[in-house]
């Protein structure tokens, strides 16, 4: 949780010192973030740990219902083990907001995963935090909660 709090504090600080972007640059970044959302979804269905490894920054943290927060190494370990397979991973209601070299993507996700021979059907709302480093966007935090509606 401490890492998530630090990420949120960093985003708030970034918003306060944000430099204006030109519209074409902002449009290009927004388009790239939507593309990366599709890469994320497809990687889950294909079980492509390498694509997720590339999307996630080294300081990535995932916080999802009924689990403790997980680092990139812990999350990639689950992927590489093959214990979990996704039958469906679809997002909707996506919204992208840019804040300098950070971006927040929010939306809904419907995912069906097989875990230990049992199918689990999740309907979640999510928030992803991306940072733009060394010319590319990577996810530093992903938080999901059960959709209440």
Secondary structure, 3 states (H helix, E strand, C coil): CHHHHHHHHHHHHHHHCCCCCCHHHHHHHHHHHHHHHHHHHHHHHHCCHHHHHHHEEEEEEEECCCCCCEEHHHHHHHHHHCCEEEEEEEEEEEEEEEECCEEEEEEEEEEEEEECCEEEEEEEEEEEEEEEECCEEEEEEEEEEECCC
